[in-house]
Structures are given as C-alpha cells and as structure tokens.
Amino acid sequence: MVDLTEEEHMAILGSLKPVARQMETYGWETRLSELTEVQVLWLIETAVQEFREAMAEIAAKSEIPF
C-alpha cells in the first residue's frame, strides 16, 4: 500500500461519488470481470479525473509558503 498524504486521501474520497453513481447503473453485484472494456475504462478515467480535480481544489485552497 502506498503512503498517501492527507490531501491525496481527501481527493480519493472526493472521487468516490461519481464512480459510485456509475456503479449503481451497472449494479453493485456486477463483477469487474463482467464489465466491458469501455465500462472499466470509464470507471478508471472518471476516478483519475475526479482525483485530479480534487487535488487542484485542495492546492488552490492551500496557503503559499512564501
């Protein structure tokens, strides 16, 4: 497991909602292996994009140390 910063952890939590909404459309009982390549890629791309956006928001709120 990678040691996450507090900011990274917060960004991961922030990316869960969009991914969870899509998983609801697939069905929570659906195994990852049952999804199409396009569906899996959508989940991954959404998670990465949401993570990036959350990290950018966190960085924008941070104080500049100089």
mmCIF file of the N, C-alpha and C atoms, coordinates in Angstrom:
data_MODEL
# 
_entry.id   MODEL 
# 
loop_
_atom_site.group_PDB 
_atom_site.id 
_atom_site.type_symbol 
_atom_site.label_atom_id 
_atom_site.label_alt_id 
_atom_site.label_comp_id 
_atom_site.label_asym_id 
_atom_site.label_entity_id 
_atom_site.label_seq_id 
_atom_site.pdbx_PDB_ins_code 
_atom_site.Cartn_x 
_atom_site.Cartn_y 
_atom_site.Cartn_z 
_atom_site.occupancy 
_atom_site.B_iso_or_equiv 
_atom_site.pdbx_formal_charge 
_atom_site.auth_seq_id 
_atom_site.auth_comp_id 
_atom_site.auth_asym_id 
_atom_site.auth_atom_id 
_atom_site.pdbx_PDB_model_num 
ATOM 1   N N  . MET A 1 1  ? 0.842   -1.171 0.000   1.00 0.00 ? 1  MET A N  1 
ATOM 2   C CA . MET A 1 1  ? 0.000   0.000  0.000   1.00 0.00 ? 1  MET A CA 1 
ATOM 3   C C  . MET A 1 1  ? 0.891   1.239  0.000   1.00 0.00 ? 1  MET A C  1 
ATOM 4   N N  . VAL A 1 2  ? 0.495   2.211  -0.751  1.00 0.00 ? 2  VAL A N  1 
ATOM 5   C CA . VAL A 1 2  ? 1.235   3.462  -0.856  1.00 0.00 ? 2  VAL A CA 1 
ATOM 6   C C  . VAL A 1 2  ? 0.873   4.355  0.323   1.00 0.00 ? 2  VAL A C  1 
ATOM 7   N N  . ASP A 1 3  ? 1.868   5.063  0.854   1.00 0.00 ? 3  ASP A N  1 
ATOM 8   C CA . ASP A 1 3  ? 1.595   6.036  1.908   1.00 0.00 ? 3  ASP A CA 1 
ATOM 9   C C  . ASP A 1 3  ? 1.011   7.284  1.262   1.00 0.00 ? 3  ASP A C  1 
ATOM 10  N N  . LEU A 1 4  ? -0.258  7.542  1.538   1.00 0.00 ? 4  LEU A N  1 
ATOM 11  C CA . LEU A 1 4  ? -0.940  8.694  0.964   1.00 0.00 ? 4  LEU A CA 1 
ATOM 12  C C  . LEU A 1 4  ? -0.814  9.895  1.883   1.00 0.00 ? 4  LEU A C  1 
ATOM 13  N N  . THR A 1 5  ? -0.745  11.055 1.271   1.00 0.00 ? 5  THR A N  1 
ATOM 14  C CA . THR A 1 5  ? -0.808  12.270 2.064   1.00 0.00 ? 5  THR A CA 1 
ATOM 15  C C  . THR A 1 5  ? -2.262  12.489 2.464   1.00 0.00 ? 5  THR A C  1 
ATOM 16  N N  . GLU A 1 6  ? -2.470  13.369 3.405   1.00 0.00 ? 6  GLU A N  1 
ATOM 17  C CA . GLU A 1 6  ? -3.836  13.700 3.805   1.00 0.00 ? 6  GLU A CA 1 
ATOM 18  C C  . GLU A 1 6  ? -4.615  14.273 2.628   1.00 0.00 ? 6  GLU A C  1 
ATOM 19  N N  . GLU A 1 7  ? -3.952  15.091 1.828   1.00 0.00 ? 7  GLU A N  1 
ATOM 20  C CA . GLU A 1 7  ? -4.599  15.684 0.665   1.00 0.00 ? 7  GLU A CA 1 
ATOM 21  C C  . GLU A 1 7  ? -5.003  14.625 -0.356  1.00 0.00 ? 7  GLU A C  1 
ATOM 22  N N  . GLU A 1 8  ? -4.117  13.668 -0.604  1.00 0.00 ? 8  GLU A N  1 
ATOM 23  C CA . GLU A 1 8  ? -4.433  12.591 -1.543  1.00 0.00 ? 8  GLU A CA 1 
ATOM 24  C C  . GLU A 1 8  ? -5.606  11.757 -1.046  1.00 0.00 ? 8  GLU A C  1 
ATOM 25  N N  . HIS A 1 9  ? -5.608  11.475 0.245   1.00 0.00 ? 9  HIS A N  1 
ATOM 26  C CA . HIS A 1 9  ? -6.712  10.713 0.836   1.00 0.00 ? 9  HIS A CA 1 
ATOM 27  C C  . HIS A 1 9  ? -8.032  11.464 0.666   1.00 0.00 ? 9  HIS A C  1 
ATOM 28  N N  . MET A 1 10 ? -8.017  12.765 0.920   1.00 0.00 ? 10 MET A N  1 
ATOM 29  C CA . MET A 1 10 ? -9.216  13.582 0.753   1.00 0.00 ? 10 MET A CA 1 
ATOM 30  C C  . MET A 1 10 ? -9.665  13.586 -0.714  1.00 0.00 ? 10 MET A C  1 
ATOM 31  N N  . ALA A 1 11 ? -8.725  13.643 -1.634  1.00 0.00 ? 11 ALA A N  1 
ATOM 32  C CA . ALA A 1 11 ? -9.051  13.654 -3.060  1.00 0.00 ? 11 ALA A CA 1 
ATOM 33  C C  . ALA A 1 11 ? -9.657  12.324 -3.497  1.00 0.00 ? 11 ALA A C  1 
ATOM 34  N N  . ILE A 1 12 ? -9.149  11.236 -2.956  1.00 0.00 ? 12 ILE A N  1 
ATOM 35  C CA . ILE A 1 12 ? -9.724  9.916  -3.265  1.00 0.00 ? 12 ILE A CA 1 
ATOM 36  C C  . ILE A 1 12 ? -11.156 9.856  -2.782  1.00 0.00 ? 12 ILE A C  1 
ATOM 37  N N  . LEU A 1 13 ? -11.388 10.311 -1.570  1.00 0.00 ? 13 LEU A N  1 
ATOM 38  C CA . LEU A 1 13 ? -12.760 10.319 -1.047  1.00 0.00 ? 13 LEU A CA 1 
ATOM 39  C C  . LEU A 1 13 ? -13.667 11.180 -1.911  1.00 0.00 ? 13 LEU A C  1 
ATOM 40  N N  . GLY A 1 14 ? -13.134 12.283 -2.406  1.00 0.00 ? 14 GLY A N  1 
ATOM 41  C CA . GLY A 1 14 ? -13.917 13.165 -3.257  1.00 0.00 ? 14 GLY A CA 1 
ATOM 42  C C  . GLY A 1 14 ? -14.249 12.565 -4.612  1.00 0.00 ? 14 GLY A C  1 
ATOM 43  N N  . SER A 1 15 ? -13.470 11.601 -5.049  1.00 0.00 ? 15 SER A N  1 
ATOM 44  C CA . SER A 1 15 ? -13.718 10.981 -6.357  1.00 0.00 ? 15 SER A CA 1 
ATOM 45  C C  . SER A 1 15 ? -14.678 9.801  -6.286  1.00 0.00 ? 15 SER A C  1 
ATOM 46  N N  . LEU A 1 16 ? -15.072 9.413  -5.097  1.00 0.00 ? 16 LEU A N  1 
ATOM 47  C CA . LEU A 1 16 ? -15.914 8.227  -4.947  1.00 0.00 ? 16 LEU A CA 1 
ATOM 48  C C  . LEU A 1 16 ? -17.334 8.409  -5.481  1.00 0.00 ? 16 LEU A C  1 
ATOM 49  N N  . LYS A 1 17 ? -17.922 9.572  -5.278  1.00 0.00 ? 17 LYS A N  1 
ATOM 50  C CA . LYS A 1 17 ? -19.325 9.752  -5.652  1.00 0.00 ? 17 LYS A CA 1 
ATOM 51  C C  . LYS A 1 17 ? -19.599 9.509  -7.137  1.00 0.00 ? 17 LYS A C  1 
ATOM 52  N N  . PRO A 1 18 ? -18.845 10.123 -8.050  1.00 0.00 ? 18 PRO A N  1 
ATOM 53  C CA . PRO A 1 18 ? -19.122 9.870  -9.470  1.00 0.00 ? 18 PRO A CA 1 
ATOM 54  C C  . PRO A 1 18 ? -18.934 8.396  -9.861  1.00 0.00 ? 18 PRO A C  1 
ATOM 55  N N  . VAL A 1 19 ? -17.926 7.761  -9.303  1.00 0.00 ? 19 VAL A N  1 
ATOM 56  C CA . VAL A 1 19 ? -17.685 6.353  -9.605  1.00 0.00 ? 19 VAL A CA 1 
ATOM 57  C C  . VAL A 1 19 ? -18.816 5.499  -9.022  1.00 0.00 ? 19 VAL A C  1 
ATOM 58  N N  . ALA A 1 20 ? -19.229 5.819  -7.816  1.00 0.00 ? 20 ALA A N  1 
ATOM 59  C CA . ALA A 1 20 ? -20.315 5.069  -7.179  1.00 0.00 ? 20 ALA A CA 1 
ATOM 60  C C  . ALA A 1 20 ? -21.622 5.228  -7.945  1.00 0.00 ? 20 ALA A C  1 
ATOM 61  N N  . ARG A 1 21 ? -21.897 6.427  -8.437  1.00 0.00 ? 21 ARG A N  1 
ATOM 62  C CA . ARG A 1 21 ? -23.119 6.634  -9.231  1.00 0.00 ? 21 ARG A CA 1 
ATOM 63  C C  . ARG A 1 21 ? -23.116 5.738  -10.467 1.00 0.00 ? 21 ARG A C  1 
ATOM 64  N N  . GLN A 1 22 ? -21.970 5.637  -11.126 1.00 0.00 ? 22 GLN A N  1 
ATOM 65  C CA . GLN A 1 22 ? -21.899 4.778  -12.306 1.00 0.00 ? 22 GLN A CA 1 
ATOM 66  C C  . GLN A 1 22 ? -22.008 3.314  -11.922 1.00 0.00 ? 22 GLN A C  1 
ATOM 67  N N  . MET A 1 23 ? -21.398 2.920  -10.817 1.00 0.00 ? 23 MET A N  1 
ATOM 68  C CA . MET A 1 23 ? -21.504 1.530  -10.364 1.00 0.00 ? 23 MET A CA 1 
ATOM 69  C C  . MET A 1 23 ? -22.956 1.166  -10.064 1.00 0.00 ? 23 MET A C  1 
ATOM 70  N N  . GLU A 1 24 ? -23.729 2.122  -9.587  1.00 0.00 ? 24 GLU A N  1 
ATOM 71  C CA . GLU A 1 24 ? -25.143 1.863  -9.342  1.00 0.00 ? 24 GLU A CA 1 
ATOM 72  C C  . GLU A 1 24 ? -25.848 1.500  -10.640 1.00 0.00 ? 24 GLU A C  1 
ATOM 73  N N  . THR A 1 25 ? -25.458 2.121  -11.743 1.00 0.00 ? 25 THR A N  1 
ATOM 74  C CA . THR A 1 25 ? -26.099 1.789  -13.017 1.00 0.00 ? 25 THR A CA 1 
ATOM 75  C C  . THR A 1 25 ? -25.686 0.401  -13.496 1.00 0.00 ? 25 THR A C  1 
ATOM 76  N N  . TYR A 1 26 ? -24.476 -0.028 -13.170 1.00 0.00 ? 26 TYR A N  1 
ATOM 77  C CA . TYR A 1 26 ? -24.015 -1.365 -13.548 1.00 0.00 ? 26 TYR A CA 1 
ATOM 78  C C  . TYR A 1 26 ? -24.601 -2.424 -12.621 1.00 0.00 ? 26 TYR A C  1 
ATOM 79  N N  . GLY A 1 27 ? -24.846 -2.035 -11.382 1.00 0.00 ? 27 GLY A N  1 
ATOM 80  C CA . GLY A 1 27 ? -25.295 -2.977 -10.353 1.00 0.00 ? 27 GLY A CA 1 
ATOM 81  C C  . GLY A 1 27 ? -24.126 -3.356 -9.460  1.00 0.00 ? 27 GLY A C  1 
ATOM 82  N N  . TRP A 1 28 ? -24.303 -3.179 -8.172  1.00 0.00 ? 28 TRP A N  1 
ATOM 83  C CA . TRP A 1 28 ? -23.206 -3.421 -7.224  1.00 0.00 ? 28 TRP A CA 1 
ATOM 84  C C  . TRP A 1 28 ? -22.793 -4.883 -7.167  1.00 0.00 ? 28 TRP A C  1 
ATOM 85  N N  . GLU A 1 29 ? -23.673 -5.783 -7.592  1.00 0.00 ? 29 GLU A N  1 
ATOM 86  C CA . GLU A 1 29 ? -23.334 -7.207 -7.575  1.00 0.00 ? 29 GLU A CA 1 
ATOM 87  C C  . GLU A 1 29 ? -22.528 -7.615 -8.807  1.00 0.00 ? 29 GLU A C  1 
ATOM 88  N N  . THR A 1 30 ? -22.420 -6.698 -9.786  1.00 0.00 ? 30 THR A N  1 
ATOM 89  C CA . THR A 1 30 ? -21.692 -6.981 -11.015 1.00 0.00 ? 30 THR A CA 1 
ATOM 90  C C  . THR A 1 30 ? -20.197 -7.061 -10.722 1.00 0.00 ? 30 THR A C  1 
ATOM 91  N N  . ARG A 1 31 ? -19.599 -8.145 -11.179 1.00 0.00 ? 31 ARG A N  1 
ATOM 92  C CA . ARG A 1 31 ? -18.154 -8.302 -11.002 1.00 0.00 ? 31 ARG A CA 1 
ATOM 93  C C  . ARG A 1 31 ? -17.423 -7.463 -12.039 1.00 0.00 ? 31 ARG A C  1 
ATOM 94  N N  . LEU A 1 32 ? -16.250 -7.012 -11.681 1.00 0.00 ? 32 LEU A N  1 
ATOM 95  C CA . LEU A 1 32 ? -15.447 -6.214 -12.593 1.00 0.00 ? 32 LEU A CA 1 
ATOM 96  C C  . LEU A 1 32 ? -15.199 -6.973 -13.894 1.00 0.00 ? 32 LEU A C  1 
ATOM 97  N N  . SER A 1 33 ? -15.007 -8.270 -13.802 1.00 0.00 ? 33 SER A N  1 
ATOM 98  C CA . SER A 1 33 ? -14.754 -9.080 -14.998 1.00 0.00 ? 33 SER A CA 1 
ATOM 99  C C  . SER A 1 33 ? -15.976 -9.174 -15.912 1.00 0.00 ? 33 SER A C  1 
ATOM 100 N N  . GLU A 1 34 ? -17.140 -8.818 -15.405 1.00 0.00 ? 34 GLU A N  1 
ATOM 101 C CA . GLU A 1 34 ? -18.362 -8.846 -16.210 1.00 0.00 ? 34 GLU A CA 1 
ATOM 102 C C  . GLU A 1 34 ? -18.583 -7.536 -16.975 1.00 0.00 ? 34 GLU A C  1 
ATOM 103 N N  . LEU A 1 35 ? -17.830 -6.509 -16.630 1.00 0.00 ? 35 LEU A N  1 
ATOM 104 C CA . LEU A 1 35 ? -17.964 -5.231 -17.311 1.00 0.00 ? 35 LEU A CA 1 
ATOM 105 C C  . LEU A 1 35 ? -17.216 -5.265 -18.638 1.00 0.00 ? 35 LEU A C  1 
ATOM 106 N N  . THR A 1 36 ? -17.666 -4.445 -19.568 1.00 0.00 ? 36 THR A N  1 
ATOM 107 C CA . THR A 1 36 ? -16.954 -4.332 -20.833 1.00 0.00 ? 36 THR A CA 1 
ATOM 108 C C  . THR A 1 36 ? -15.693 -3.501 -20.625 1.00 0.00 ? 36 THR A C  1 
ATOM 109 N N  . GLU A 1 37 ? -14.819 -3.534 -21.597 1.00 0.00 ? 37 GLU A N  1 
ATOM 110 C CA . GLU A 1 37 ? -13.602 -2.726 -21.528 1.00 0.00 ? 37 GLU A CA 1 
ATOM 111 C C  . GLU A 1 37 ? -13.948 -1.244 -21.421 1.00 0.00 ? 37 GLU A C  1 
ATOM 112 N N  . VAL A 1 38 ? -14.932 -0.824 -22.188 1.00 0.00 ? 38 VAL A N  1 
ATOM 113 C CA . VAL A 1 38 ? -15.349 0.578  -22.164 1.00 0.00 ? 38 VAL A CA 1 
ATOM 114 C C  . VAL A 1 38 ? -15.856 0.965  -20.773 1.00 0.00 ? 38 VAL A C  1 
ATOM 115 N N  . GLN A 1 39 ? -16.620 0.100  -20.137 1.00 0.00 ? 39 GLN A N  1 
ATOM 116 C CA . GLN A 1 39 ? -17.149 0.401  -18.805 1.00 0.00 ? 39 GLN A CA 1 
ATOM 117 C C  . GLN A 1 39 ? -16.027 0.514  -17.772 1.00 0.00 ? 39 GLN A C  1 
ATOM 118 N N  . VAL A 1 40 ? -15.072 -0.392 -17.833 1.00 0.00 ? 40 VAL A N  1 
ATOM 119 C CA . VAL A 1 40 ? -13.945 -0.353 -16.887 1.00 0.00 ? 40 VAL A CA 1 
ATOM 120 C C  . VAL A 1 40 ? -13.102 0.897  -17.120 1.00 0.00 ? 40 VAL A C  1 
ATOM 121 N N  . LEU A 1 41 ? -12.834 1.197  -18.372 1.00 0.00 ? 41 LEU A N  1 
ATOM 122 C CA . LEU A 1 41 ? -12.056 2.397  -18.678 1.00 0.00 ? 41 LEU A CA 1 
ATOM 123 C C  . LEU A 1 41 ? -12.773 3.651  -18.207 1.00 0.00 ? 41 LEU A C  1 
ATOM 124 N N  . TRP A 1 42 ? -14.093 3.681  -18.354 1.00 0.00 ? 42 TRP A N  1 
ATOM 125 C CA . TRP A 1 42 ? -14.865 4.834  -17.887 1.00 0.00 ? 42 TRP A CA 1 
ATOM 126 C C  . TRP A 1 42 ? -14.692 5.003  -16.383 1.00 0.00 ? 42 TRP A C  1 
ATOM 127 N N  . LEU A 1 43 ? -14.778 3.917  -15.645 1.00 0.00 ? 43 LEU A N  1 
ATOM 128 C CA . LEU A 1 43 ? -14.610 4.000  -14.188 1.00 0.00 ? 43 LEU A CA 1 
ATOM 129 C C  . LEU A 1 43 ? -13.224 4.530  -13.826 1.00 0.00 ? 43 LEU A C  1 
ATOM 130 N N  . ILE A 1 44 ? -12.206 4.004  -14.476 1.00 0.00 ? 44 ILE A N  1 
ATOM 131 C CA . ILE A 1 44 ? -10.836 4.417  -14.166 1.00 0.00 ? 44 ILE A CA 1 
ATOM 132 C C  . ILE A 1 44 ? -10.617 5.879  -14.558 1.00 0.00 ? 44 ILE A C  1 
ATOM 133 N N  . GLU A 1 45 ? -11.033 6.241  -15.757 1.00 0.00 ? 45 GLU A N  1 
ATOM 134 C CA . GLU A 1 45 ? -10.842 7.618  -16.208 1.00 0.00 ? 45 GLU A CA 1 
ATOM 135 C C  . GLU A 1 45 ? -11.592 8.603  -15.331 1.00 0.00 ? 45 GLU A C  1 
ATOM 136 N N  . THR A 1 46 ? -12.781 8.240  -14.918 1.00 0.00 ? 46 THR A N  1 
ATOM 137 C CA . THR A 1 46 ? -13.562 9.113  -14.034 1.00 0.00 ? 46 THR A CA 1 
ATOM 138 C C  . THR A 1 46 ? -12.869 9.268  -12.690 1.00 0.00 ? 46 THR A C  1 
ATOM 139 N N  . ALA A 1 47 ? -12.400 8.165  -12.132 1.00 0.00 ? 47 ALA A N  1 
ATOM 140 C CA . ALA A 1 47 ? -11.717 8.231  -10.841 1.00 0.00 ? 47 ALA A CA 1 
ATOM 141 C C  . ALA A 1 47 ? -10.471 9.115  -10.929 1.00 0.00 ? 47 ALA A C  1 
ATOM 142 N N  . VAL A 1 48 ? -9.684  8.949  -11.981 1.00 0.00 ? 48 VAL A N  1 
ATOM 143 C CA . VAL A 1 48 ? -8.460  9.739  -12.143 1.00 0.00 ? 48 VAL A CA 1 
ATOM 144 C C  . VAL A 1 48 ? -8.793  11.218 -12.340 1.00 0.00 ? 48 VAL A C  1 
ATOM 145 N N  . GLN A 1 49 ? -9.765  11.503 -13.202 1.00 0.00 ? 49 GLN A N  1 
ATOM 146 C CA . GLN A 1 49 ? -10.143 12.897 -13.456 1.00 0.00 ? 49 GLN A CA 1 
ATOM 147 C C  . GLN A 1 49 ? -10.667 13.573 -12.189 1.00 0.00 ? 49 GLN A C  1 
ATOM 148 N N  . GLU A 1 50 ? -11.536 12.885 -11.470 1.00 0.00 ? 50 GLU A N  1 
ATOM 149 C CA . GLU A 1 50 ? -12.086 13.449 -10.231 1.00 0.00 ? 50 GLU A CA 1 
ATOM 150 C C  . GLU A 1 50 ? -10.986 13.650 -9.193  1.00 0.00 ? 50 GLU A C  1 
ATOM 151 N N  . PHE A 1 51 ? -10.040 12.716 -9.121  1.00 0.00 ? 51 PHE A N  1 
ATOM 152 C CA . PHE A 1 51 ? -8.910  12.845 -8.200  1.00 0.00 ? 51 PHE A CA 1 
ATOM 153 C C  . PHE A 1 51 ? -8.094  14.084 -8.549  1.00 0.00 ? 51 PHE A C  1 
ATOM 154 N N  . ARG A 1 52 ? -7.803  14.264 -9.825  1.00 0.00 ? 52 ARG A N  1 
ATOM 155 C CA . ARG A 1 52 ? -7.024  15.433 -10.261 1.00 0.00 ? 52 ARG A CA 1 
ATOM 156 C C  . ARG A 1 52 ? -7.736  16.737 -9.911  1.00 0.00 ? 52 ARG A C  1 
ATOM 157 N N  . GLU A 1 53 ? -9.044  16.772 -10.183 1.00 0.00 ? 53 GLU A N  1 
ATOM 158 C CA . GLU A 1 53 ? -9.812  17.978 -9.883  1.00 0.00 ? 53 GLU A CA 1 
ATOM 159 C C  . GLU A 1 53 ? -9.832  18.261 -8.383  1.00 0.00 ? 53 GLU A C  1 
ATOM 160 N N  . ALA A 1 54 ? -9.991  17.216 -7.584  1.00 0.00 ? 54 ALA A N  1 
ATOM 161 C CA . ALA A 1 54 ? -9.997  17.404 -6.129  1.00 0.00 ? 54 ALA A CA 1 
ATOM 162 C C  . ALA A 1 54 ? -8.635  17.886 -5.641  1.00 0.00 ? 54 ALA A C  1 
ATOM 163 N N  . MET A 1 55 ? -7.547  17.333 -6.189  1.00 0.00 ? 55 MET A N  1 
ATOM 164 C CA . MET A 1 55 ? -6.214  17.769 -5.795  1.00 0.00 ? 55 MET A CA 1 
ATOM 165 C C  . MET A 1 55 ? -5.990  19.223 -6.188  1.00 0.00 ? 55 MET A C  1 
ATOM 166 N N  . ALA A 1 56 ? -6.484  19.631 -7.347  1.00 0.00 ? 56 ALA A N  1 
ATOM 167 C CA . ALA A 1 56 ? -6.338  21.019 -7.777  1.00 0.00 ? 56 ALA A CA 1 
ATOM 168 C C  . ALA A 1 56 ? -7.100  21.954 -6.843  1.00 0.00 ? 56 ALA A C  1 
ATOM 169 N N  . GLU A 1 57 ? -8.292  21.554 -6.426  1.00 0.00 ? 57 GLU A N  1 
ATOM 170 C CA . GLU A 1 57 ? -9.072  22.371 -5.483  1.00 0.00 ? 57 GLU A CA 1 
ATOM 171 C C  . GLU A 1 57 ? -8.362  22.489 -4.150  1.00 0.00 ? 57 GLU A C  1 
ATOM 172 N N  . ILE A 1 58 ? -7.805  21.389 -3.681  1.00 0.00 ? 58 ILE A N  1 
ATOM 173 C CA . ILE A 1 58 ? -7.078  21.393 -2.405  1.00 0.00 ? 58 ILE A CA 1 
ATOM 174 C C  . ILE A 1 58 ? -5.859  22.307 -2.514  1.00 0.00 ? 58 ILE A C  1 
ATOM 175 N N  . ALA A 1 59 ? -5.136  22.194 -3.616  1.00 0.00 ? 59 ALA A N  1 
ATOM 176 C CA . ALA A 1 59 ? -3.943  23.027 -3.816  1.00 0.00 ? 59 ALA A CA 1 
ATOM 177 C C  . ALA A 1 59 ? -4.312  24.505 -3.895  1.00 0.00 ? 59 ALA A C  1 
ATOM 178 N N  . ALA A 1 60 ? -5.435  24.809 -4.514  1.00 0.00 ? 60 ALA A N  1 
ATOM 179 C CA . ALA A 1 60 ? -5.861  26.206 -4.647  1.00 0.00 ? 60 ALA A CA 1 
ATOM 180 C C  . ALA A 1 60 ? -6.212  26.814 -3.296  1.00 0.00 ? 60 ALA A C  1 
ATOM 181 N N  . LYS A 1 61 ? -6.642  25.975 -2.380  1.00 0.00 ? 61 LYS A N  1 
ATOM 182 C CA . LYS A 1 61 ? -7.026  26.450 -1.035  1.00 0.00 ? 61 LYS A CA 1 
ATOM 183 C C  . LYS A 1 61 ? -5.834  26.554 -0.101  1.00 0.00 ? 61 LYS A C  1 
ATOM 184 N N  . SER A 1 62 ? -4.740  25.894 -0.466  1.00 0.00 ? 62 SER A N  1 
ATOM 185 C CA . SER A 1 62 ? -3.562  25.886 0.395   1.00 0.00 ? 62 SER A CA 1 
ATOM 186 C C  . SER A 1 62 ? -2.866  27.241 0.371   1.00 0.00 ? 62 SER A C  1 
ATOM 187 N N  . GLU A 1 63 ? -2.273  27.569 1.501   1.00 0.00 ? 63 GLU A N  1 
ATOM 188 C CA . GLU A 1 63 ? -1.516  28.810 1.573   1.00 0.00 ? 63 GLU A CA 1 
ATOM 189 C C  . GLU A 1 63 ? -0.176  28.655 0.874   1.00 0.00 ? 63 GLU A C  1 
ATOM 190 N N  . ILE A 1 64 ? 0.252   29.702 0.226   1.00 0.00 ? 64 ILE A N  1 
ATOM 191 C CA . ILE A 1 64 ? 1.559   29.694 -0.409  1.00 0.00 ? 64 ILE A CA 1 
ATOM 192 C C  . ILE A 1 64 ? 2.596   29.977 0.674   1.00 0.00 ? 64 ILE A C  1 
ATOM 193 N N  . PRO A 1 65 ? 3.614   29.098 0.795   1.00 0.00 ? 65 PRO A N  1 
ATOM 194 C CA . PRO A 1 65 ? 4.563   29.220 1.916   1.00 0.00 ? 65 PRO A CA 1 
ATOM 195 C C  . PRO A 1 65 ? 5.600   30.322 1.770   1.00 0.00 ? 65 PRO A C  1 
ATOM 196 N N  . PHE A 1 66 ? 5.391   31.269 0.923   1.00 0.00 ? 66 PHE A N  1 
ATOM 197 C CA . PHE A 1 66 ? 6.370   32.366 0.816   1.00 0.00 ? 66 PHE A CA 1 
ATOM 198 C C  . PHE A 1 66 ? 5.676   33.683 0.634   1.00 0.00 ? 66 PHE A C  1 
# 
